[in-house]
Amino acid sequence: MRSHPVGAEPLPELVERDAETAVLRAAVAAVARGRGGVVVVDASAGMGKTALLRRVRASAVDAGVVVLSARGAELERDFAFGVVRQLLEPALPAEVEQRRALFTGAAAATERIFDLGDGETGSLFSLFNGLYWLLVTLAERGPLVVVADDAQWADPSSMRFLGFLARRLDSVAVLLVVATRGGEHDDGGLLDDVLAAEDCAHLRLRSLSAAGVARLVRDAVGGADDEFCAACHVTTAGNPLFVRELVRVLADGAGDAAAVASAGPDAVREHVAARLRRQPDEVRRVARAVAVLGDDTTLALVAAQAGIGVTTAAAGAEHLVRHGFFGTADPPAFAHVVLRDVVLSLVPLAERGEAHDRAAGVLTAAGAPVARIASHVLRTVPAARPDRVGVLVAAAAQAWQRGSPPDAATYLARARQEPPEEGLRSEVSRLLGNCEVHQLAVADADVHLCEALVLADTPEQRARCGYSLARFRNACGEVGAALALLRRAAAVVPDDAPAELVRDLMSELLGVARADLSARDELVARLAAFRATESDPVLTAHLSVEEVFTGGRADDAVALARTALDGNRLTPERSALWSAVNTLVVADRLVEAEQRAQRALRNGLERGQLFAVGIVHGYLARISLLRGNLAAADEHVELGTRAVPRPNVALPALDAARVHLLVERGRLDEASAVLADGALADGALPRASLHTWLLESRMRLHAARGDDEALLADATACGALYARWGVTGLWDVQWRLHAATAHRRAGRREEAAVLISEQLRLARAFGVPRQVATALRAAADGDAGMLAEAVRLLRESTARLELAEALADLGEARQRAGDRAGARTATREAAEIAVECGAEALADRLRTGLAAGGGRMPRIEVTGVAALTPSELRVAELAAGALTNRQIAENLFVTEKTVETHLGRAYRKLGVRSRTQLAVHMSAR
């Protein structure tokens, strides 16, 4: 990688750049005092941005600030984290223990970027988080100036990190300076994240005025008259580099002022090209070789590319330095990128592919890194060459290992075009599709995974491709299609297939068969076959569900679920994890279920399983609803919906939670709109397990609208689906109670009683207080004794909103019985809990009732843990668990300042002054 030392070489004169220089000097002074910042220098080629950056580096050195420098290069845009490595590798200590001290905590995830570790690579987000904390550690040893020049050519992974970094410098002694030719190159909007940083200084370098051009001209050509200077200004449009080059051309006898003025704006480029054409053949070869290979390539490689000896190449490079084309001769590098552009423009398009092909061969023979070789292969014309495919696939594997699926996809897409030999075509398309799944590029992933299956030419490859496509289909919510693919894959997988492939296939078959409401018989058969294998967390997770389905005890089901979840062997993209978590939810172990889901969220982000992020938020939203934390549920719905593309398996779960929230707030038309746009539009019935949550939310909307006929129809349909699905006990939708509500409203009290009695029997057999309390509340029908029992049981649960509703019913029952004091006590507590939960519609109704009974609207405030926002609560939980502010920030992918802010608010709301006191409050909730 290139380095850019500051020191001996004189700084160039900067004309009409005083304002920009002042901004940069002030930023350097601020970071020397510990205050970070962001500066973007935006200018077209030749406007002096690189010269300005040299001033920045010099100012930083004068202030005793460490400078980390990198420069993007067109040929290195495909190197995953190439610019990041340029920036940080020189700062890594050579001593092993010192280096280990840097790669701790979140930063440990980044070791693979620097070829230091061999662990599993995480997602881009976890890598960005790790790189941020690596920089924080370096900045704690002394302020840093991070300079990225020619960012328009930086690799996408590095640019995304710079955007991530730019938004997190409010409390870090790091100055980020990014220079780009934004007006000339499309960076795909990657610079926008940097520009969006708070207080970002955006410096746009303007063309020199006529006076500025005259100053440059007269410094180089003494005695130049006004007419000559004006002609130079018109010809160069005030571009400083072009002015200097034009003066050089004129010094070679190119013409007088009138000739310059009449030449037009392309005169300088034409003169540069003409000067190069006049050079000896071996000199032109050296210039062309460096233009193709890139700056800072060794003379030996330049000589091999040019087809000349090393001595001749060295002489040619020195000649190009003397004539202003190169800035250095060993290693050879152009004085400016514009000069390289001119040299490349002289290579006919038809010959550029051949030049890059030769470069790939030269670099291969020299044992160059595979990514560098692949960057040249990318620029060749497809020719069905196996050697190229091998290079591209190897580069893709390296990019994947370094946590950059987008870069891996670039290599694989080019390999696919080559194309590969028949035996490899299927695997290239499969790998490409998997990369696109990671990028959430749904349409492209669909095309390439289907293509991989069609091209598969062996039973094992057909099984592997069927498995990959099935997982994608399942992630998109197409359960039936996924199950059909897995059946076919299982049917063709050979006996000698790798054990890992067979195990993954069987595990996924169980999960998808569980999700498909019509596949009960197949699930049971496959579970029986799976029992014969060694103990497996997937099997145990499904057995925990079977324990609930078939009327077992909650404690037994929970024990199985915990066994499956122990050791974190189930990852968030695997359906078995959610089977075990759902068991915990139905058994009312809501705090434990939430902790497991939060761990899965972190795991998904770290491993880059972005498709799984939506389903994690879907479960967290449901758990938050059941706990009565409507603000947290709302947050998870929004985060989950933003995180996933359409189609996605998580959308029914997220939509269901959104409908529940809207109904709770009385926004029934909006709830109807969500259902009309979802998986059960137009009255459709569920096809997959998560659809039942959406059906439940539709029942609740029917109940709120008073549409008892529709409520009964959906509840009855849910019962039939559960029976078909093998549920003889309880599961998560209490369809009997919804049906009983419809019957009771229609005057069919006996039918309602039968359903409620059955629900109560099953709940008592299951042994979960919340389930029993919910059934008791339905059975009470105004009986204060039964309602009091329901309240007592709900106090053992974390289902706070259900407790508020039971207390509200108890208050009404006591009021009818003439117990005004008891009614007021129950209703007031219900209102307090409703406010705590964020159930404002219920709270308003209860407050109005209290005011009617007592003459004045009571003021009810939320205090204690319930007063914390979802973000404050999460920070407080981690702090209570003895994590430091830095550890909390690393876990939540935020800055320490953000943690300090949330923790300070939590302390004030809870009235505590220490973490010990905080832990006491949190454990008592």
DOZAKE-523736 format. One record per residue (C-alpha): x, y, z; residue in one letter. Coordinates in pm, whole numbers, plus 32768, in hexadecimal, padded with zeros to 4 digits. Each point is the difference from the previous one (the first is absolute). Layout:
N
XYZA...
//
This chain:
925
800080008000M807481617FBDR807A80E88110S800E81777FE8H8111809080DDP8005816B8064V814480B38027G812180547F20A7F5780647EBAE7FA281727FEBP7E9080588012L7F6C80887EBBP7F8381627FF3E7E8780198026L7F6181217F48V7EA7807F806DE7FD87EEA8101R802780CC813FD7E9A7FC4807CA80177E887FCFE81567FF380A3T7F7980BE812DA7EDF7F09802CV80EB7ED87FF5L80FB809C80F0R7EE7804B80F6A7F887E977FE6A815F7F7F8045V802080E9812BA7EB07F848083A80607E927FE9V8149804C80AEA7F2280788121R7F377EBD7FF6G7ED8806A7F29R7FB97F307EC9G7F6D807A7EBCG7FBF7FBF7E90V807980C37ED1V7FAE7FA87E97V80D1809E7EECV7F477FEC7EB6D80AC80687EC0A802C7F9B7E98S81507F7D7F88A811D80F78010G7F5780F680EDM80FF7FCB8114G7F537F1A80F9K812D7F1A8023T80E1812C803AA7F0B80798107L800F7EB080ADL817A80178012R7FCE814380C2R7F147F4880EBV81017EF28041R810F8101803DA7F2280C180F4S7FB17EBE80BAA816F7FA2801DV804F815F8082D7EEB7FD58106A80857EAC806DG7ED27F487F74V80267EAA7F5DV7F957FEF7E93V7F677EC97F62L7FF780237E87S7F6E7F447EDAA7FB580437E96R7EFC7F587F27G806C7F727EB3A7F277F997EDCE80A37EAB7FE8L7FCD7FC08172E7E8C80498018R7FBD7E8B8016D80EC7FC28127F7F1F7FC2812DA805D80FE810BF812E80687F30G7FFA816C8070V7FBE7F9A8169V81327F227FF5R80D1811C7F71Q7F8D80DB811FL802A7F128122L810B7EFF7FAEE812280F68032P7F7480538159A7FF67E968076L81237FAC80E7P80EC7EE97F9AA80167F758161E7F007EEA8031V7F84805F815CE7FD4816C7FA1Q7F3E7F977ECDR7F217F1B80CER7FAD812380E3A7F6D80B37ED3L7F297EDD7F8BF7F2A7FCC8133T7E8C802B8034G7F4580677EC6A814B803A7F48A80477E8A8006A7F0A7FD57EE0A80EB80C17F19T81327F228016E7FAD7F517EB8R800B814D7F49I817080188055F80457E8C7FCAD80407FD78175L7EF47F058065G7F507ECD7F7DD7EB3801E80B3G7EAD80247F5CE7FD281487F49T7EE480DB8074G7F1380E57F4AS806781507F74L7F4F80A68122F80C37F3F8108S814280407F3EL7FB481747FF2F7FBB7FFD8174N81467F49803FG80C980ED7F25L7F65812880B4Y806E7F778151W81597FB07F77L801F816F7FA1L7F79806B8153V81137F3680AAT8108809C7F1FL7F72815C8042A80117FC38177E817B7FEE7FD3R8002814C7F4AG7F2680CF7F12P7FEA7F8A7E97L7FCE80A07EADV7F727F027F0BV803280707E97V7F5E7F4E7ED9A805D80967EAFD7F587FAA7EB4D7ED87F6E80B9A7F437FE57EB7Q80D77ECB7FC1W7FF57F71815FA7F6E7EA2801DD7E917FFF806BP80437F4E814AS80F88109806AS7F1B811C7F96M7EE07F6D80C4R80E27FED812FF806A816B7FD9L7E8F805E7FFFG7FCA7F2B8137F812C80A780A6L7F9B81627FA0A7EBD7FE780CAR80B77F8E813BR811480FF8036L7F4A80E280F6D80D07F848126S81327F6B7F57V814880B37FB7A7FFD7FAA7E8DV7FF280F67EDEL7F847F5C7EC1L806580B17EBEV7F737F717EBEV806280897EACA7F3F7FA37EC9T7FC280547E95R7E8C7FE38043G7F9280C27ECFG80B57F177F11E7FC57EA4808AH7EC67F52807BD80427F6B8159D7EA17F6E801FG7FA880F8810FG81017F7180F3L808A815B804BL7EA980728077D802B7F578153D814080C48039V7F5D81467F93L7ED77FBC80E3A80DD80008136A7FAE811080F9E80D4813D7FCED80AB7F707ECCC80CB81117F52A7FCE7FDB7E89H811080B67F3DL7FC380247E8CR813880767F4AL7FAA81027EF9R80BB805C7EC6S8108810E801EL7FA5815F7FA3S80B080B47EE7A80E180A28104A80537EAF8099G805D7F6D7EAEV80D481317FB2A80BC7FCE8147R804E7E947FABL806780577E9DV80E6811D806AR80A17F2D810FD80617F0A7EEEA803680EF7ED9V8085814D8074G7F7D81317F48G7ECA7F5C7F68A7F1481117F8AD7E8D80238053D7F8E7F7E7EADE80D07EC48024F7F807FC48165C7E9880377F96A80287F067EE6A80887EFF80F9C7ED5804080E4H7F077FC87EE7V80B07EC87F7ET80267F568154T7EB6807A8098A80C680598138G80777E9D8049N814E801D80BBP80927EBB7F79L7FA3805A7E9CF809C8158802EV814A7F688070R7FF97EFE7EE9E7FAC810A7EFDL812680D18072V80DD7ECD7FDDR7F7A7FC77E9FV8036816A7F9EL81627FEF8083A80357EE67F04D7F9980EF7EE9G7E937FA67FD3A7F92815B7F8DG7FAF81658064D7ED7809380B8A7F2380117ECBA80437E8E7FB6A7FAF7FA18166V7EBB80C48000A7F8B7F5F7EBFS80537E9B8065A7ECA7FCB80D8G7FCE7F628155P80977EAC7F9ED8148809D7F9AA80BE7F948137V7F9F7E917FE1R805880087E8FE8152809D804BH80487EFA810EV7FAA7EEB7F0DA80D7809F7EF5A8126801A80F0R7FDE7E918059L7FF37F987E94R814D80AE7FC9R80AA7F268109Q80CF7ECD7FA2P7F487EB87FD8D80897F618140E7F99813680C7V7E9F7FEE7F78R7FF77E8E805DR806080508166V7EF2810E8014A7EFD7F137F73R806A7EE280E9A7FE080DB8135V7EB080867F87A7F7F7E997FE4V80A27F6D8139L7FCB812E80DFG80E880E380C0D810C7F7980ECD802D7EBA7F41T81647F7E8011T80E980457EDDL80247E8A7FC8A7E8A7FDA7FC3L7FF781397F29V811B7F747F2EA7F4C7EB27FD7A7EBE80B17F9BQ80B880E27F0BA80CB7EDF7F6CG815080A88045I811E7FD180F3G7FFE80898160V812180ED7FB8T7F4B808B7ED1T7EC4802680CBA80B980BE8111A809880EB7EFFA7EAA80367F64G7F6780528154A811380FF8049E7FC5809B7EACH7E8B8020804BL805180A8814CV80DB81007F52R7EEA804E7F09H7EF78029810EG7F357EC67FBDF80707F3D8133F802280828160G80F07EE88067T80D27F087F3CA80267EE280FAD7EF57F968034P7F7980B37ECEP7EC980D4803AA7F53810A7F31F802281678076A7E8780227FE6H7EDD7F1D7FB1V7FA580DC7ED5V81497FA27F5DL7FAF7E90802FR7EAC803E7F62D80A6809A7ED0V80EF7EDA7FDCV7EE17F078016L7F3980C77F00S81137FB67F05L7FC67E888025V7EEE7F947F0DP7ED47F6480AFL80327EBD7F41A815D7FDF8094E7FAE8055816BR7F717EA9804BG813C7F607F73E80D780E980D5A7F447F9D813BH80157E917FA0D817980237FE1R800680B38150A7F457EE180A1A81007F0C7F75G812680D48075V7F708021815DL7FAD7E8C8012T81657FA67FA5A807C80EC810FA7F1D7F648108G7F37813C8034A7ECC7FFE80E4P7ED47F5F7F5AV7F2A81398024A80FB80CD7F3BR80097EFF7EEAI7E867FEB7FFCA7FE2817B7FDBS80A17FDE7EAAH7F367ECD7FA2V7EC680CC8042L806D80E97EE7R803A7EF57EFAT7F147F817EF5V7F587EB0805AP80AF7EE27F4FA7F967EBC80B2A81537FDC80AAR80077F1C8132P813080B28092D7F4081468012R7ED77F5780A8V80E97F6A8103G809381558053V7EAB80A4801AL7F6D7EEE80DCV8133800E80E4A7FE1817B8018A7E8E7FDA8051A804F7F0A8117A80FC80F48092Q7F0A81227FECA7EF77F2880ABW80F67FA58114Q804C81708033R7E918048802EG7FAD80A07EB2S7EF27F3D7F44P7FD381237F07P816B7FE27F90D7FE27E857FF1A7ECB80297F26A80C280E07F0FT81067EF37FC8Y7F007EE87FE0L7F2880C47F0CA8131802D7F1FR805B7E8F8027A7EA07FA77F92R803080D27EC2Q814B7F577FA6E7F4E7EFB8011P80857EE680DFP80257E9D7F85E7EBE7F3A8015E805B7F4D8143G8034814B80B5L7EE880D87F71R7EFC7F9080FAS80DD8042812EE8066815B7F86V7E9280617FD8S7FAA7F6D8155R811580C180ADL7F99813C7F49L7E967FD0806DG806B7FCD816AN80C981447FF2C7ED080B67F7AE7F297F748119V80F480A280F3H7FDA81487F42Q7E827FDD800CL8000800A7E83A7ECD7F237FEDV7FBD80057E8AA816B7FB57F9FD801E7EEF8106A7EC77F5C7F78D80887FFB7E9DV81557F748059H7F907EFC80FFL7EFF7F7C7F07C810A7FFE7EF2E80EA7F3D80E6A7EFB7EF08033L7FBF7FE37E8AV81767FE67FB7L804A7F018114A80907EC97F5BD80367F118126T7F117F83810FP80CE80A58111E8003814F7F4CQ7E897FE87FC0R7FCB7FC28174A80E68121805DR7F5680F07F0EC7EA67F8C8069G805C80418169Y808181617FB5S7ECF80587F30L7F147F6C8106A809A80D18114R7FD681357F28F7E957FA87FB2R7FB97FC5816FN80A4814D805CA7F1780A47F05C7ED37F6180A9G7FBE7EFE7EEEE7FE37ED880EAV7F557F127F0DG810280387EEFA811C7FD780FAA7F737EB6807EL7FDE7F767E9EA816A805C7FB2L80807F5F813EL7F3D7EC17FBBR80A07FE47EA9R815A804E808EA7FD97EF7810DA7F957F067EF9A8139802E7F29V811080398104V80F77EDF7FD7P80697F1B811BD816680807FF1D7F9F81708013A80B080CF810CP7F637FC98156A7FD581778030E7F2B801C7EC5L7F237EDC806AV7FD4808C815FR7FAA815B7F7DD7F037F707F0DL7F517F318108M7FFE811F80FAS7F6B80F07F05E7EFE7EFE7F98L7F887FEA8167L7FE981798024G7F48803C7EBAV7F157EDA8038A7FB080978154R7FB581537F61A7F1D7F6A7EF4D7EA87FD5809EL7FB07EDE7F14S81387F2C803AA7FB57F628152R80227E977F8ED814E80427F59E808180B78134L7FA67EE080E5V80A67F047F17A813D80CB7FE1R800E803E8176L7FF07E8A8035A811E7FCC7F0BA80C88119809EF7FDB7F64815BR80E17EE77F8CA812080F17FCDT80E58089810CE7F7C810A80EDS7FCB81407F40D7F818159806CP7F1A800B7ED0V7F527EC0806FL7FE8807A8167T7F6A814C7F93A7EEF7F4F7F3AH7FBF7F0F811DL7FC0812A80E3S7EEE806F7F12V7F737EA17FEDE7FEC7FFC817CE7F1D81327FF3V7F3C7F907ECEF7FA27EB4809BT7F90808A8151G813C7FD180CDG806A80CE812CR809E81557FCCA81297FAF80E1D805A7ECF7F2DD7FE480C67EBCA80D4811C808CV810E7F0D8070A801A7F7A7E9CL8005815F7F6EA8119806980E8R80CB7ECC7FA6T7FDA80567E8FA8065816A803AL81297FBB80E3D814F80457F5FG7F6D80E37EF5N801A7EE97EFFR7EBD806C7F55L803A81337F25T7EEF80FF7FAFP7FD07F977E97E7FA97E9F8074R7E907FC58047S80507F158124A8071812980CFL7EAA809F7FE1W7F517EBA8055S80B77FFF814EA7FC68174803CV7E8E7FD97FAFN7FE87EEF8105T808A80F78100L7F0381057F90V7ED27F18801BV807F7F908155A800D8170806AD817A80058033R7FF881517F56L813A809A809AV80CC7ECE7FA3E7F687FF97EA2A8056816F7FD2E81677FC6806EQ80227EDD7F0DR7F7080D27EE5A80E68125804FQ81277F127FF6R7F867F817EB1A7FE881657F81L81688042805AR80687EB27F6CN7F4A804E7EBBG80A481537FDEL81587F758050E7FE07EE57F04R7F6280CF7EEDG7EB87F3F8002Q7F3981377FA2L7ED37F3A7F85F7FDF7F7B8163A7FFC815980A2V7E9380337FA4G7F887EC080A3I80C38052813DV7F5181518015H7EB57F517FB7G802C7F208131Y807D812080D5L7ECE80CC7F9CA7F177EE28065R80B67FCB814AI7FED81758048S7E8A7FFD7FB8L7FCB7EDC80EEL80CD80B1810AR7F3181377FCAG812280D97F8BN7F5780A47ED7L811880FC7FC4A80FE7EE87FDAA7F117F3E7F1FA7FD781327F25D8177802C7FECE80377E967F99H7EF180167EF6V80A381337F67E81627F738011L7F947EB17F76G7F3480927EE4T812180E07F96R80F87EE28015A7F5B7F0C7F12V7FAC80087E8FP7EBA7F7F7F72R7FB17EE27FF6P807E7F8A8153N7F947EF780F8V7FFC81038117A7EFD80E97F6BL7ECA7F438081P808F800C8162A805581727FE3L7EB080537F61D7F4B7F408113A80AE80CA810EA7FB681437F47R7E8C7FAA7FEBV7FF57FB38175H80A18151804CL7F1280BD7F1DL7ECD7F558094V8081804B815EE8010816F7F9CR7EAA7FFE7F5DG808480387E9FR7F2A7EF47F63L8005807C7E97D817C7FFE7FFFE7FFC7EA1808EA7F177F957EE5S80EE80967F02A81257F38808CV7F367EBE7FE5L7F8C80557EA0A816A801B7F90D807E7ECA80B6G80167E887FDCA7E927FCB805EL7F6781077F1EA7E9A7FD37F89D7FA87F16811EG81047EF97FA9A80517EF180FFL815B7FAA8084P80E87F1D7F40R812D801C80E6A8032800C8175S80498174801FL7EC2804C7F3EH7F3B7F938133T8081813380B9W7F7580D67EE9L7EB67F418015L7FF880498175E802F81757FC1S7EE27FF27F04R7F247F61810AM8055811B80EAR7FA281007EF9L7EB37F4C7FC5H7FBE800B8178A805181738010A7F1280467EDER7EF17F268098G7FFE7F187ED2D7FAA7EC480C1D7FB37F2E7ECEE8157803E7F6AA80A47FCD8155L7F597EAD802AL805A7F957E9FA817080508031D800D7F64815BA7F5C7EC17F82T80EE7FF47ED8A8128802A80ECC7F857EDC80D2G7FE47F267ECAA815E80627F8FL808D7FB28158Y7F5C7EAA7FF8A80957FBE7EA8R814F80798084W7FF97F06811EG7FAE80EC811FV7F327F418100T807780D68122G803F81788002L80CD80D67F1AW802A81757FD2D7EAD806A7F70V7EE47FD680FAQ7EFC7FC37EF5W7EFF7F6980EFR7FEA814280C7L7FD080CF7EC3H7EEC7F147F8FA7F63800F815AA7FF6817D7FEDT7F437FED7EB5A7F0A7EFC8089H7FC380C4813FR7FBC81437F45R7F077F477F26A7F507F768133G80827E9D7FD7R807D7FE58164R80077E84800FE80E37FE57ED0E80E08109809AA800B7F49814CA80697EB77F5FV812480A47F4DL807280C08135I7FE97ECA80D9S80DB7F3F7F0EE80FD811E7FF6Q800B800A817CL80307E878015R812280097F09L809C812F80AEA7FF87F558156R80987EC67F69A811180D17F5CF805380A6814CG804181697F99V7F5E810B80E2P7FCD80F97EE5R7F4B7F007F28Q7F217F9F8126V7FBE816E8055A7F9B80567E9CT7F087EE17FFAA7F7B805E8159L7FC881647F90R7F337F857EDAA7F3E7F1080DFA7FBA8104810EA7EF480BA7F3CD8001810D8110G80457F188127D80E280CC80E8A808A7EC980ADG807C7F617EBCM808A814E7F8AL80BB802C8148A80987EA77FCCE806480607E9CA80A6813D8086V80BE7F378105R80847F117EF8L805E81177F12L80D380A1810ER80E17ECE7FDCE802C80507E8ES80B481167F44T7EC780347F2BA7FBE815E8085R7EF5806D7F08L7F337EC68040E801880518171L7F7E81607FBDA7EDA7F757F3AE7FAD7F038112A801081138107L7F1C80D87F2BA7F037EE17FEED80217FCD8176L7FBF8171803EG7EC17FF27F31E7F8C7EC580B5A803A809E8155R7F4E813D7F93Q7ECD7F347F9CR80117F508150A8001814F80B5G81697FED8075D805E81607F93R8148800F80C2A80737EAF7F7CG7F9680617EA2A80C481448010R81397F4F8081T7FF87EFA7EE9A7FB080FE7EF2T810F80F0806FR81057EEC7FFCE7F827F927EA9A802581657F80A8160801E808FE806B7EBD7F57I7F5780677EB9A80C581467FFFV813D7F3F8051E7FBC7F197ED7C7FB7811F7F13G7E957F8E7FD4A7F7C81637FF4E7EA27FAB7F83A7FC67F128123L80A080F580F4A7F22811E7F89D7EC77F288025R80637F9B815FL805E81618068R7EB1807C7F82T7F537EF680D3G80CC8062812FL7FA9816E7FCEA7E8E7FAB7FE1A800E7F408145G80D780F780BFG7FB181507F69G815C80547F7CR80E37F727EEFM811D7F5B80C0P8168803F7F93R80B67EBD7FC4I817580007FB9E80E67EE97F9AV81257FCC80EAT81147F048032G80757F0D7EF5V7EB9802C7F43A805E816C7FBDA812F7F9C7F32L7FF480107E86T80557EBD7F46P8163807F7FBBS803380728168E7F7C7EB3807DL80F07F397F26R812C80CF8074V7F907FE6816CA7FDC7E847FE4E81607FDC7F78L808F80F08103A7F517F3A8112A80AC7ECD7F71G8152809A8059A806080697E9FL80D2813A7FDET7F8981247F2BN80EE7F977EF0R7F887E988006Q7E9780777FEDI805480E17EDAA80AF7EE07F4EE7ED47F1D803AN7EFF80FC7F87L80D1808D7EDFF7FF181628089V80FD80F7808ET8062801D816DE7F68815C8005K7EAF7F6D7F9BT801D7F01811AV8059811180F7E7ECF80C97F95T7F0D7EDB8024H809B7F908147L7FF081608091G7E8E80187FAER7FC47EA88097A80B180658142Y7F288139801DR7EB97F487FBCK80537EEC80F7L809380E78107G81457F3B801AV8169806D800FR80C67EC07FCDS7FFE7EC37F34R7FC47F38813BT7EBF80BF8040Q7FA77FDD7E90L802D7E868011A7F157FEF812BV7EF380C17F45H80237F317EC5M7FF67EB280B6S7EC1806580B6A7F39804E7EC4R
//
